Amino acid sequence: MVLMVFMERRGITELRYLLLPGYCGGLSTFSAVTYEAVAPGEAGLVFLFLNLFLSLITVVLALKFARRFIKVRG
């Protein structure tokens, strides 16, 4: 999220479309989360709920932090 806000504030649009999908996709692998949620003997729905909840909290906090400290270039 910090990288997204940095590129947004600096006016880097073309490069953002190239870098962000690969970067963010590498950090969040859907298949691993799905496996942990449905595998027998794993945490199941508790894991899935905590993963989604904590991920959303992290996104909100990272966006607030980045928008506060990265100035708009203009």
Summary of the structure (lengths in Angstrom):
residues: 74
radius of gyration: 15.8
end to end distance: 21.0
largest distance: 53.8
contacts: 163
relative contact order: 0.17
helix: 77%
strand: 0%
